[in-house]
Amino acid sequence: MVRKVPGAAAEFESLVQVLELVEDPPIEDLEPVQNQAHPKDLLILVAAARSEAKCPNLRVLDPGQAVQAIRAALVRIDDA
């Protein structure tokens, strides 16, 4: 990544330091909220809620979406 976007190495390191990986919630935790989101999104949403994330601009992403968002942000930083 540093070779592709050399100006964003420091920002990437800062981002990695604040990320928190959380475990998947038990299936029974999904049942009370099953009608509140698409079934494929429930696991991610319940995990985020259980982690008690305190972020006003929280975006819940699956791993592939997260990688794409990080890459796009790093390219914007490098272009600035």
C-alpha positions as CSV (number, residue, x, y, z in Angstrom):
1,M,0.0,0.0,0.0
2,V,2.8,2.4,0.8
3,R,4.2,2.1,-2.7
4,K,0.8,2.7,-4.2
5,V,-0.1,5.7,-2.0
6,P,3.1,6.8,-0.4
7,G,1.7,10.1,1.1
8,A,-0.9,8.3,3.1
9,A,1.2,5.9,5.2
10,A,0.9,8.0,8.4
11,E,-2.9,8.4,8.0
12,F,-3.3,4.7,7.4
13,E,-1.3,3.9,10.5
14,S,-3.6,6.3,12.5
15,L,-6.6,4.6,11.1
16,V,-5.4,1.1,11.9
17,Q,-4.8,2.1,15.5
18,V,-8.4,3.1,16.1
19,L,-10.1,0.2,14.4
20,E,-11.7,-2.4,16.7
21,L,-12.5,-5.9,15.6
22,V,-15.5,-7.5,17.4
23,E,-16.7,-11.0,17.5
24,D,-19.9,-12.1,15.8
25,P,-22.9,-12.0,18.1
26,P,-24.8,-15.2,19.0
27,I,-27.6,-16.0,16.6
28,E,-30.2,-15.5,19.4
29,D,-29.2,-11.8,19.5
30,L,-30.4,-11.4,15.9
31,E,-33.9,-12.6,16.5
32,P,-35.3,-9.5,18.3
33,V,-34.1,-7.2,15.4
34,Q,-34.7,-9.5,12.4
35,N,-37.3,-7.1,10.8
36,Q,-35.1,-4.0,11.2
37,A,-32.6,-4.6,8.4
38,H,-31.9,-6.9,5.6
39,P,-31.1,-10.4,6.9
40,K,-27.5,-10.3,5.5
41,D,-26.8,-7.1,7.4
42,L,-28.1,-8.2,10.8
43,L,-24.9,-9.8,12.0
44,I,-22.9,-6.7,11.3
45,L,-25.4,-4.3,12.8
46,V,-25.9,-6.3,16.0
47,A,-22.1,-6.7,16.4
48,A,-21.7,-2.9,16.0
49,A,-24.4,-2.2,18.5
50,R,-23.0,-4.6,21.0
51,S,-19.6,-3.0,20.8
52,E,-21.2,0.2,22.0
53,A,-19.4,2.2,19.3
54,K,-19.5,5.9,20.2
55,C,-19.1,7.6,16.8
56,P,-21.6,10.1,15.3
57,N,-20.6,9.2,11.8
58,L,-20.5,5.4,12.2
59,R,-20.7,3.4,9.1
60,V,-21.2,-0.3,9.4
61,L,-19.4,-2.1,6.5
62,D,-18.6,-5.7,5.6
63,P,-14.9,-6.4,5.3
64,G,-14.9,-5.9,1.5
65,Q,-16.6,-2.6,1.7
66,A,-14.2,-1.5,4.5
67,V,-11.2,-2.2,2.3
68,Q,-12.7,-0.3,-0.6
69,A,-13.5,2.7,1.7
70,I,-10.0,2.7,3.2
71,R,-8.4,2.5,-0.3
72,A,-10.6,5.4,-1.6
73,A,-9.8,7.5,1.5
74,L,-6.1,6.9,1.2
75,V,-6.1,7.9,-2.5
76,R,-7.9,11.1,-1.6
77,I,-5.3,11.9,1.1
78,D,-2.4,11.2,-1.4
79,D,-3.9,13.4,-4.0
80,A,-4.3,16.3,-1.6
